[in-house]
Amino acid sequence: MSNRTLFLSEDLYAYMKQVSLREPPILSRLREETLRDPMHGMQISPEQGQFMGLLVKLMGAARALEIGVYTGYSSLCVAMALQKEGKLVACDVSAEWTSIARRYWEEAGLSTRVELHLAPAMETLKKMIARRHSGTFDFAFIDADKENYDGYYEGCLRLLRKGGVMAIDNVFWDGRVIDSQAPDESTGAIQALNAKIHRDERVDLSVLPVGDGLTLVRKR
């Protein structure tokens, strides 16, 4: 996991941010606060957040779904980009980390736009499917425990409308996905999902070298 785009030299990475990044002060402060957390590598890079916000705006998305909130940087990027009456359903299990996210959502005036579910994400996905929310979401973002990535993928795919887009984070897993020698469970789960999506005729696909690798799929 990485909170910056991999495989770029420090100078080139700095230049890319210099000529492209338009990070609002509230996002910058959230990122700086998160850097004080020992697990700050779980936060997405600012250029990835900006890219996802642009994607949401290009789609004109009104309903979004996030699996894995952490301190809320990605949530804020997506919520800020939704239509005025839009809604982001955010799933996480940590009250401690999401308390930081809540504080920033409130400061940004977006707390009513984000619906936080503090429960295992698979439970939340199953409940939404049971309540007939399938096919109602425009955008989904997955960035949580890797062992459950396949389940998250299937659940989000059911909830997305036709033409909806899903973004899946950490698909390079700091380069470990090319290791074929008895990978750990997380690495194996990402390898399996990457291979599955490549074969999946239900979606259109592109893998981007943004952050720690970002897969985009469009539901056919």
N, C-alpha and C positions, 0 to 999 in steps of 0.2 A: 504494500500500500504506500502511496506517496501523495503529498500535498502540493506537488509541482509536476509539470510535464517531464517525463523521463527522456533520456537519450539526447538531450540538447546540452551543449556546453553552457557553462554559467554565463558567458558573455552573450551568446545567442539567445538564451532564455531571458536575460535582462533586456535585450533589445526588443524581443517579441512583446514583452510586457510594456515597454516604453511606448511602442507605436500602436498598441492595440487595446491595452487594458483601461477600462473606464470604471473603476471600482468605486461605488458610492462610499462616503465616509462610514456609514453604519456597517457596511460589509467589511471594510478595512478594520474597524474596531473589533468586530466579532472575530475576525481571523487572528488579530493580535492577541485577543484574550484566549482564544483556543490554543495558541502556541504555548501557553503556560501549562497546558495539560499534558501529562506524559504520553497520552495516546493521540497527540495532535496529528500524527500521520494519517489518521482516518478521515481527516477533513479533505474535501476536494480542493483542487487548485483554483485560484481565482479566475484563470482563463477558462477553465472548464465550467465554472459557475456562470460566467458571462456567455459562453457558448450555449449552455442549456437555456438561459434566459432568452437569448435571441431565437432559439428554436421554438420555444413556447410562444413567443410573440409572432413569429412567422406562421405558426399554425393557427393563431387566434384562439388558443386553448382556453377553456373555461373550467374544466374539471381535470385535476391532476392527482396522482397517487405517488407517494414516496415510501419506500421500504428502507428504513434506516435513517434516522434523523441526526444523531450525534448532537452537536451543539447548534445545529440549525442553519449552517451557511447555505447548503444547497436548497433547503426549504425556503429560505428568504429569497434566494435568486429566482426560484420558480414562482413563489407567491407574488413577488413584485411584478412579474411578467404576465401573470394571468389577466384575463379580462376583468373589468371593474367588479362584476358580481361573481367572480370566479371562486372556486373552492379547491383547496389542497387537502387531501386526506393523508396525514403523516403517521407512520407506524414506527414505534420504537418500544423498548422495554426498560429504558433507563430514565427514572424520574430525575436523577441528579443531572445528567447531561442535558436532557430536554428542558430543565428549569432555566438553563442559559438560553436555549432557543426561545422559550416563551418570553423571556425578558426582551429579547431583540425583536420578536414579532410584535410585541406590544409597543415598543418604541417606534417601530416603523408604521404603526397604525394598521397592522395586518392581522391582528390576533383573531378577528372574526372570520378571516379568510382561510385560516388554517384550523383544521379539525384533527387534533392529536388523539391517537389511540395508543394508550400505554398497555400493551399486551403483545404476546408473540404474534408476529405479522401473519403467520399462516392462519391463525385463528381469526384475525380480522378479515383476511381475504375470503375465507370460507363463509363468514357471516355476511359479507357484502354480496357474495355470489348467491347465497341462500335468500337474501332479501331482494333479489332480482335487479342487481346493479350491473350485471354483465352487459358489456357493450355500451357503457355510458361514459367512460373516461377517454379523454383526448391524449393524455400523456402520463407516462409512468417512469419512475426512476428507481433502480435497485442498487443499493449500496449497504449491505448488511452482512450477516454471517454467511460465509461462502458455502458451507455445507448444505444450506437450504436454498441455494440459488435456483436449482431446477424447479422446486416447488413455487418459489416466488415468480419465476418466469411463467409457469403455466397459469398461476392465479392471475397475474397481471394481464396476460394475453387474453384470458376470458373476459376480464373487466374492460379492456380497451375496446373502443368502437372500431369498425372497419376504417382503415386509414389512420388510426391512432398510432402513436410512436412510443416506443419504450427505449430507455437508455440504461445500459448495464455497466456498472463501474468495475474497475480492477480486473479487467479481462486479460491483462498481461501479468498481473500479480508479481510486480517487481522483476519480471523476466523469468520467474520460476516455471511458467507454463511450458517452456521448451525442455524442461527436465523430464526425461522419460524413465528415470531410475527410481522406482518406488516412491512416488511423490506422497507428501502428507495429504491428509483428508481434504483440507481446503484447496490445495493445488489441484488435486485430482477432480474435485467437484467443478472447478472452473474449466479445466481441460475438457471434461465431459460435456459441460454446457456449451462451450465454444464449438465443439464438434457437432453437437446436436443442432444448434442454431444454423450452422453451415448447411445442414441437410434439410432443414425445416421448410417445407413448401408453403407453410401458412404465412410466412413473412418475407419481406424484402430486407436486405441486410447490408450493413457496412460497418467495418471495424476501424476506428480512428485512433491514431497515436496521440491522443490527448490525455493529459494526466497520467494515470497508470493503465491506460488502454480503456477505451469507451466503445462499446458496441451499441449501434443504433439499429432497431428493427421497426419496420412498418407493417402493421397487420393488414393482410390482404383481404 
